Amino acid sequence: MGPVLDPVQSDQVLPKKAAVVVIGGGIIGTSAALALAQKGVDVVLCEKGEIGGEQSSRNWGWVRKMGRDSREMPLIIEALRMWERLNETVEAETGFRAAGTLFISDDDEELARRAKWLDIAQPYQIDTKLLSSDELAALMPGATRKFKGALYTKSDGRAEPQKAAPAIANAARRKGAKVFTNCAVRGVETSGGKVSGVVTEKGRIACDAVIMAGGVWSRLFSKGLGLTLPQLRVRSSVQRTAPLEGGPEVAAWAPGVAYRRRLDGGYNIASDRSAIADIEPDNFRFLTQFLPALKMEWKTLHFSFGKQFFDAWSQSRLRPLDQKSVFEEVRILDPSPRSALNSNAMKSMTELFPVFAKAQVVQEWAGYIDVTPDAVPVISGVDTLPGYFIATGFSGHGFGIGPAAGRLAADLVMGDTPIVDPHHFRLSRFFDGSNPKPEAGV
Ligand SMILES: Cc1cc2nc3c(=O)[nH]c(=O)nc-3n(C[C@H](O)[C@H](O)[C@H](O)COP(=O)(O)OP(=O)(O)OC[C@H]3O[C@@H](n4cnc5c(N)ncnc54)[C@H](O)[C@@H]3O)c2cc1C
């Protein structure tokens, strides 16, 4: 089971029509619904399970600019501005604290590669610094050893994944959005080549536009409309401890372990190499497009073949819209954590900070991360299907950028001036010969 979520009350009576239907109640869908409601748009959000039940509650909770792909920089800067006042905007606790992030290294080559990111940060006047071994030690009181150095961004932050998407959804409701949980959207209807409505398990909603913010399900859902969205998924495991005094304050990605202090005083702890690529049919379909990313991540990925292959195979069968869909069958995607990776991470944490010998691990879970070939999201309309917009593929770093990504999706749907230039996020980049790749060193 995933982490316990803050509650969101579902609306009860499905409207017959809306201006926009948002599919998916993760951080992206809820943020898009809030932005639309703030614009006074008649918006309905449909979530097949619970608000935040998949990736958006299962992540590490880092809200970081540091290490971002240059194509995402304007959007993450806007996102950080939004996080800073998000508690006020949503009138609830999202857990955001600007407590800083560290990428720690013990290897000169890796440190030099990390340091190159300062060139990306420089035009934006971000406070990222390369720390010496002694400067780093000052940010790790209680550590048993020193490292060669680290990249550090004091203005980066953390937030609570189990609180943020629910808080945003509740705020969207207060602003007039209708939010339905346990309400899978089976498919989209079109008329005259344009979106004309959605079919949910609770009935039909006529609408002019849809935002597909379905996380790892976005590819399958879009396939039902004859669209190709190159997207794969990787599994990642996390554990959390009970509250613990005397641990580190600044979130860090160190050799062997990544950690982040929680609002409840405990810690989220994961392996620094926690990504598992489950071999699935889509891996073969998209192999060529994902090869550059695969080469880059080869050393850090674990591969696994088993039940997941057959589950993914059977889940990929699309059905007529009057039949129960796979989206209803898998209310909340809840993959098994890889406990050995979590145990090794905890061992590294205890070796580094002996105070963790007293830490009690109270839960572990896993989540599937949706990835694109260039590790940059798709936030885009679809040229061949007016009214269909996609906001997905956040490639393991969508929580932090979420509030601004949702706002960008809302701007695009309404034809408003976009919060940032959306060019790098267009879906067509995968088909127009651009052949985009992940940025080295991010
Ligand atoms: C272990 C782990 C660690 C991570 N760490 C970080 C981090 O520290 N910082 C960071 O920025 N990012 C991190 N991420 C990535 C981040 O969690 C995701 O990028 C982000 O949550 C994506 O949000 P989303 O709304 O697109 O997707 P999701 O949260 O997956 O939401 C999609 C929702 O759509 C719903 N849905 C799908 N299809 C339908 C349908 N047909 N009808 C109705 N509902 C549907 C699903 O049920 C789901 O709730 C991490 C992810 C994982 C798994």
The ligand as an ORCA input file, in Angstrom:
! r2SCAN-3c Opt
* xyz 0 1
  C       9.596      6.904     -5.991
  C       9.436      8.206     -6.712
  C      10.226      9.301     -6.350
  C      10.052     10.529     -6.975
  N      10.694     11.629     -6.470
  C      10.387     12.862     -6.952
  C      10.899     14.019     -6.319
  O      11.562     13.956     -5.282
  N      10.621     15.241     -6.872
  C       9.862     15.353     -8.006
  O       9.694     16.479     -8.489
  N       9.304     14.269     -8.585
  C       9.533     13.027     -8.083
  N       8.956     11.930     -8.635
  C       8.117     12.086     -9.818
  C       6.748     12.662     -9.477
  O       6.147     11.927     -8.432
  C       5.869     12.614    -10.737
  O       6.564     13.204    -11.832
  C       4.571     13.370    -10.532
  O       3.925     12.984     -9.352
  C       3.664     13.104    -11.732
  O       2.384     13.620    -11.448
  P       1.179     13.262    -12.405
  O       0.023     14.033    -11.884
  O       1.602     13.454    -13.821
  O       0.975     11.689    -12.255
  P       0.299     10.808    -11.117
  O       0.568     11.314     -9.763
  O       0.701      9.415    -11.410
  O      -1.244     11.014    -11.374
  C      -1.916     10.508    -12.498
  C      -3.320     10.146    -12.025
  O      -4.131      9.878    -13.162
  C      -5.073      8.902    -12.785
  N      -5.617      8.331    -14.024
  C      -4.944      7.706    -15.016
  N      -5.775      7.329    -16.002
  C      -7.008      7.735    -15.635
  C      -8.272      7.619    -16.238
  N      -8.443      7.016    -17.427
  N      -9.353      8.116    -15.585
  C      -9.186      8.743    -14.385
  N      -8.003      8.859    -13.758
  C      -6.913      8.368    -14.385
  C      -4.246      7.948    -11.947
  O      -5.065      7.160    -11.113
  C      -3.337      8.881    -11.177
  O      -3.832      9.208     -9.881
  C       9.124     10.665     -8.046
  C       8.336      9.569     -8.422
  C       8.458      8.350     -7.740
  C       7.554      7.218     -8.110
*
